[in-house]
Amino acid sequence: MSEIKIYVEGSTGRITLTRPEALNALSYAMCEAMEEALLAWQDDAAITQVIIDAQGERAFCAGGDIAKLYEYGLQGDFDYARKFWKDEYRLNALIANYPKPYIAFLHGFVMGGGVGIACHGSHRIVCETVKIAMPECAIGLIPDVGGTALLSRVPGKMGLYLGLTGYRMNAADSLYAGFADYFVPESSYDALKDALIKAGNTSPIEAFSSAASGESVLADWQEKCDKFFASDNLAELAKAHPGHADMDKFWSKAMMHNAPLSMLCTAEILKRLNPGDDIETALELEYRFTYRSMDEGEFLEGTRAAVIDKDRNPNWQAKSMMDISDMKIESMLAEVPH
């Protein structure tokens, strides 16, 4: 089976991820195929909109194919990952700036690279099974694929919390945080796609959408989160608790398992970004980190622990945030050769 299906129905360009056995993890070939199609369709007057969806029940896309990046990195070939990230980020920017409606049907896990190919689109539809997250700090990376741009626009300090902890948002959360636009029950997805293709435009979406099932946990946590992150000193915050049992659970887990370097650099990037900044500004900062993430960072060890050996016990070089200097953070986010 191929990894991706790209075709046209009526005036609608269709992209379907067809790698359900790997939770539709995004490979280099999939990125290249998507970019080629989107570039062709944006100048084709016969194409009025794009729909992206995915096969399988468990995930729209659970992230990039980091096992392949690990394989090359372990051999000392850092350029493969650097080229993948650079090309992937170009695709993310293309989606964010796409001149035609880009309609994403999200279900199950939507993480990392999945966020990058879905949540920058113009019409982002979620259902009751969706779980959206940016968990990159757990593998020695930072929220990338333009994720920091999305996080910078979340109300208050909640974007920082989401980026540091990798908290999994439900449908109501994703609408509250601005990662989605519409809620449609998954049972209505096929009917909505048919209606969109028949109409050749996005007008059917409103009729199918409704209030999200369930409540937004993030909305309930907002005030406590803003108070907790009022200080910019994450190292000091690592010793404290927000005073909310559920929120504290995710924060404590992040402190125990996520890479301290990744968390501090994530916070620094979000500090530098403004809600109105374009995706290119965010991608540039993200690439500075990912460019160095193998030889100067913790990506290889984080991927080993989470994906390869699956022992969930990474041996981070820095054991706590207190062990990381401001100079190290600056060096990870310094400009890179182009």
SELUMVO-427575 format. One record per residue (C-alpha): residue number from 1; x, y, z. Coordinates in steps of 0.1 Angstrom, whole numbers, plus 5000, padded with zeros to 4 digits. Example, Ala and Ser with C-alpha at 12.3 -4.5 7.8 and 13.67 -1.06 7.14 Angstrom:
! residues 2
LOGU     n      X      Y      Z
LOGU     1   5123   4955   5078
LOGU     2   5137   4989   5071
//
This chain:
! residues 338
LOGU     n      X      Y      Z
LOGU     1   5000   5000   5000
LOGU     2   5013   5035   4992
LOGU     3   5017   5060   5020
LOGU     4   4995   5087   5005
LOGU     5   4967   5090   4980
LOGU     6   4964   5122   4960
LOGU     7   4936   5126   4935
LOGU     8   4908   5150   4923
LOGU     9   4871   5147   4928
LOGU    10   4851   5173   4909
LOGU    11   4868   5206   4917
LOGU    12   4883   5193   4950
LOGU    13   4919   5182   4954
LOGU    14   4920   5152   4978
LOGU    15   4949   5142   5000
LOGU    16   4945   5110   5021
LOGU    17   4972   5096   5043
LOGU    18   4972   5058   5038
LOGU    19   4996   5046   5064
LOGU    20   4973   5036   5093
LOGU    21   4996   5008   5105
LOGU    22   5022   5035   5114
LOGU    23   4995   5059   5127
LOGU    24   5000   5078   5094
LOGU    25   5035   5090   5105
LOGU    26   5047   5115   5080
LOGU    27   5076   5103   5058
LOGU    28   5098   5124   5035
LOGU    29   5081   5110   5005
LOGU    30   5046   5120   5018
LOGU    31   5058   5156   5024
LOGU    32   5072   5158   4989
LOGU    33   5040   5144   4973
LOGU    34   5019   5168   4993
LOGU    35   5040   5198   4983
LOGU    36   5040   5189   4946
LOGU    37   5002   5185   4946
LOGU    38   4995   5217   4965
LOGU    39   5018   5237   4942
LOGU    40   5000   5224   4911
LOGU    41   4966   5229   4925
LOGU    42   4971   5265   4937
LOGU    43   4975   5277   4901
LOGU    44   4949   5254   4886
LOGU    45   4916   5273   4881
LOGU    46   4897   5239   4880
LOGU    47   4906   5232   4916
LOGU    48   4886   5253   4941
LOGU    49   4895   5237   4974
LOGU    50   4916   5209   4991
LOGU    51   4905   5182   5015
LOGU    52   4930   5163   5036
LOGU    53   4920   5133   5057
LOGU    54   4935   5099   5068
LOGU    55   4927   5062   5069
LOGU    56   4925   5042   5100
LOGU    57   4906   5046   5133
LOGU    58   4935   5055   5156
LOGU    59   4952   5086   5141
LOGU    60   4950   5113   5115
LOGU    61   4988   5116   5119
LOGU    62   5008   5109   5150
LOGU    63   5038   5128   5139
LOGU    64   5069   5126   5117
LOGU    65   5087   5094   5109
LOGU    66   5114   5101   5135
LOGU    67   5126   5065   5135
LOGU    68   5140   5071   5100
LOGU    69   5157   5104   5112
LOGU    70   5171   5085   5142
LOGU    71   5186   5058   5119
LOGU    72   5205   5084   5099
LOGU    73   5215   5104   5129
LOGU    74   5229   5074   5147
LOGU    75   5253   5069   5117
LOGU    76   5265   5105   5121
LOGU    77   5244   5117   5091
LOGU    78   5228   5148   5105
LOGU    79   5221   5164   5070
LOGU    80   5193   5140   5062
LOGU    81   5172   5152   5092
LOGU    82   5182   5188   5085
LOGU    83   5170   5185   5049
LOGU    84   5138   5167   5060
LOGU    85   5129   5194   5085
LOGU    86   5137   5222   5061
LOGU    87   5115   5208   5034
LOGU    88   5088   5199   5059
LOGU    89   5087   5234   5072
LOGU    90   5084   5247   5037
LOGU    91   5053   5226   5033
LOGU    92   5039   5239   5066
LOGU    93   5044   5275   5054
LOGU    94   5027   5266   5021
LOGU    95   4997   5253   5039
LOGU    96   4995   5283   5062
LOGU    97   4996   5307   5032
LOGU    98   4975   5286   5008
LOGU    99   4953   5308   4986
LOGU   100   4924   5282   4985
LOGU   101   4904   5266   5013
LOGU   102   4924   5238   5029
LOGU   103   4900   5216   5048
LOGU   104   4914   5192   5073
LOGU   105   4893   5163   5088
LOGU   106   4910   5154   5121
LOGU   107   4904   5123   5142
LOGU   108   4923   5103   5168
LOGU   109   4959   5113   5174
LOGU   110   4971   5145   5158
LOGU   111   5006   5152   5170
LOGU   112   5038   5169   5159
LOGU   113   5040   5166   5121
LOGU   114   5003   5159   5120
LOGU   115   4996   5193   5135
LOGU   116   5019   5208   5108
LOGU   117   4999   5195   5079
LOGU   118   4965   5201   5095
LOGU   119   4963   5229   5119
LOGU   120   4977   5257   5097
LOGU   121   4948   5251   5072
LOGU   122   4919   5275   5067
LOGU   123   4892   5251   5079
LOGU   124   4901   5226   5107
LOGU   125   4874   5201   5116
LOGU   126   4876   5180   5147
LOGU   127   4854   5152   5161
LOGU   128   4849   5134   5194
LOGU   129   4879   5111   5191
LOGU   130   4906   5138   5184
LOGU   131   4937   5141   5206
LOGU   132   4959   5170   5195
LOGU   133   4993   5175   5211
LOGU   134   5028   5189   5206
LOGU   135   5048   5164   5227
LOGU   136   5082   5171   5212
LOGU   137   5099   5181   5245
LOGU   138   5096   5144   5255
LOGU   139   5120   5133   5227
LOGU   140   5145   5161   5230
LOGU   141   5130   5184   5203
LOGU   142   5108   5215   5206
LOGU   143   5072   5220   5192
LOGU   144   5081   5226   5156
LOGU   145   5063   5224   5121
LOGU   146   5051   5259   5130
LOGU   147   5037   5247   5163
LOGU   148   5052   5275   5182
LOGU   149   5033   5300   5160
LOGU   150   5000   5282   5171
LOGU   151   5011   5281   5207
LOGU   152   5019   5318   5207
LOGU   153   4983   5326   5199
LOGU   154   4967   5305   5226
LOGU   155   4951   5326   5253
LOGU   156   4973   5337   5282
LOGU   157   5001   5314   5292
LOGU   158   4983   5282   5281
LOGU   159   5004   5279   5250
LOGU   160   5035   5277   5271
LOGU   161   5018   5250   5292
LOGU   162   5008   5230   5261
LOGU   163   5043   5233   5246
LOGU   164   5061   5222   5277
LOGU   165   5039   5193   5288
LOGU   166   5026   5179   5255
LOGU   167   4991   5178   5270
LOGU   168   4966   5161   5247
LOGU   169   4937   5184   5238
LOGU   170   4902   5170   5232
LOGU   171   4879   5186   5207
LOGU   172   4866   5214   5230
LOGU   173   4902   5221   5241
LOGU   174   4914   5224   5205
LOGU   175   4887   5248   5197
LOGU   176   4894   5269   5228
LOGU   177   4932   5269   5220
LOGU   178   4927   5279   5184
LOGU   179   4940   5246   5169
LOGU   180   4906   5239   5153
LOGU   181   4876   5258   5139
LOGU   182   4847   5234   5138
LOGU   183   4833   5203   5156
LOGU   184   4815   5177   5135
LOGU   185   4807   5142   5148
LOGU   186   4829   5116   5131
LOGU   187   4798   5098   5120
LOGU   188   4790   5128   5098
LOGU   189   4825   5131   5082
LOGU   190   4817   5112   5050
LOGU   191   4785   5130   5044
LOGU   192   4802   5164   5049
LOGU   193   4830   5154   5025
LOGU   194   4804   5144   4999
LOGU   195   4786   5177   5004
LOGU   196   4818   5197   5001
LOGU   197   4827   5179   4969
LOGU   198   4793   5184   4954
LOGU   199   4792   5221   4963
LOGU   200   4828   5228   4953
LOGU   201   4831   5252   4982
LOGU   202   4831   5253   5020
LOGU   203   4795   5264   5024
LOGU   204   4782   5230   5038
LOGU   205   4805   5231   5068
LOGU   206   4783   5254   5089
LOGU   207   4753   5232   5085
LOGU   208   4772   5201   5097
LOGU   209   4790   5218   5126
LOGU   210   4778   5220   5162
LOGU   211   4792   5227   5197
LOGU   212   4819   5203   5207
LOGU   213   4810   5173   5229
LOGU   214   4824   5177   5264
LOGU   215   4839   5207   5281
LOGU   216   4873   5224   5276
LOGU   217   4895   5215   5305
LOGU   218   4920   5242   5293
LOGU   219   4893   5269   5298
LOGU   220   4889   5258   5333
LOGU   221   4926   5258   5340
LOGU   222   4933   5292   5323
LOGU   223   4934   5314   5353
LOGU   224   4955   5291   5374
LOGU   225   4979   5286   5344
LOGU   226   4983   5323   5339
LOGU   227   4992   5328   5376
LOGU   228   5016   5299   5376
LOGU   229   5036   5311   5346
LOGU   230   5036   5347   5357
LOGU   231   5073   5342   5364
LOGU   232   5097   5337   5335
LOGU   233   5120   5315   5356
LOGU   234   5112   5280   5346
LOGU   235   5139   5265   5368
LOGU   236   5123   5280   5398
LOGU   237   5088   5269   5386
LOGU   238   5101   5234   5384
LOGU   239   5101   5233   5422
LOGU   240   5065   5247   5425
LOGU   241   5030   5234   5417
LOGU   242   5000   5253   5402
LOGU   243   4977   5241   5429
LOGU   244   4953   5222   5405
LOGU   245   4954   5185   5409
LOGU   246   4949   5175   5372
LOGU   247   4971   5203   5358
LOGU   248   4998   5195   5384
LOGU   249   4998   5159   5372
LOGU   250   5008   5169   5336
LOGU   251   5033   5195   5348
LOGU   252   5049   5170   5372
LOGU   253   5052   5144   5345
LOGU   254   5069   5169   5322
LOGU   255   5094   5178   5349
LOGU   256   5102   5141   5354
LOGU   257   5104   5130   5318
LOGU   258   5109   5158   5293
LOGU   259   5143   5172   5282
LOGU   260   5152   5202   5303
LOGU   261   5170   5218   5273
LOGU   262   5140   5214   5251
LOGU   263   5117   5229   5276
LOGU   264   5139   5260   5282
LOGU   265   5143   5266   5245
LOGU   266   5106   5262   5239
LOGU   267   5099   5288   5265
LOGU   268   5125   5311   5249
LOGU   269   5110   5308   5215
LOGU   270   5076   5316   5228
LOGU   271   5090   5346   5246
LOGU   272   5104   5359   5213
LOGU   273   5072   5353   5193
LOGU   274   5041   5376   5192
LOGU   275   5006   5363   5184
LOGU   276   5006   5383   5152
LOGU   277   5039   5369   5138
LOGU   278   5037   5349   5106
LOGU   279   5046   5313   5105
LOGU   280   5079   5319   5087
LOGU   281   5092   5337   5118
LOGU   282   5083   5307   5140
LOGU   283   5097   5282   5116
LOGU   284   5130   5301   5114
LOGU   285   5134   5299   5152
LOGU   286   5123   5262   5153
LOGU   287   5148   5253   5125
LOGU   288   5177   5268   5145
LOGU   289   5170   5243   5172
LOGU   290   5162   5212   5151
LOGU   291   5193   5219   5130
LOGU   292   5214   5213   5161
LOGU   293   5191   5188   5179
LOGU   294   5212   5157   5170
LOGU   295   5248   5168   5175
LOGU   296   5243   5195   5202
LOGU   297   5209   5185   5216
LOGU   298   5190   5155   5230
LOGU   299   5170   5142   5200
LOGU   300   5189   5109   5195
LOGU   301   5186   5099   5232
LOGU   302   5150   5111   5234
LOGU   303   5140   5091   5203
LOGU   304   5159   5060   5216
LOGU   305   5139   5060   5248
LOGU   306   5105   5068   5233
LOGU   307   5105   5050   5200
LOGU   308   5134   5026   5196
LOGU   309   5140   5009   5229
LOGU   310   5107   5022   5244
LOGU   311   5121   5021   5279
LOGU   312   5107   5056   5286
LOGU   313   5138   5064   5305
LOGU   314   5159   5089   5287
LOGU   315   5194   5097   5300
LOGU   316   5194   5135   5294
LOGU   317   5227   5152   5294
LOGU   318   5213   5180   5316
LOGU   319   5194   5164   5345
LOGU   320   5175   5196   5354
LOGU   321   5169   5231   5341
LOGU   322   5194   5244   5367
LOGU   323   5221   5227   5348
LOGU   324   5216   5246   5316
LOGU   325   5232   5281   5311
LOGU   326   5217   5310   5292
LOGU   327   5246   5307   5268
LOGU   328   5235   5271   5259
LOGU   329   5200   5283   5251
LOGU   330   5214   5312   5230
LOGU   331   5237   5288   5211
LOGU   332   5208   5264   5203
LOGU   333   5188   5293   5189
LOGU   334   5216   5311   5170
LOGU   335   5213   5315   5133
LOGU   336   5224   5286   5111
LOGU   337   5241   5284   5077
LOGU   338   5216   5286   5048
//
